Amino acid sequence: MRFLRHLGKLLAELLAFAWHNKAWWIVPIVLVLLLLALLVVTGQTAAPFIYTLF
């Protein structure tokens, strides 16, 4: 739970930085990295269930 709070603060700081410096190119990069991280996490948790099917 504490990790999610820190992650939220980090994302808020990145968005504030992008807003203040008008660095909008940062937002798509962060979104892609978050999606890749989500894919890795879900891939790791789903692997044991896939192995039981075969």
NORBEL-V49586 format. One record per helix or strand of 3 or more residues. SS is the DSSP state (@ for helix, = for strand). FROM is the first residue (numbers start at 1). TO is the last residue. If there is no record, write none. Layout:
BEGIN
ss	from	to
SS	FROM	TO
SS	FROM	TO
END
This chain:
BEGIN
ss	from	to
@	2	21
@	25	53
END
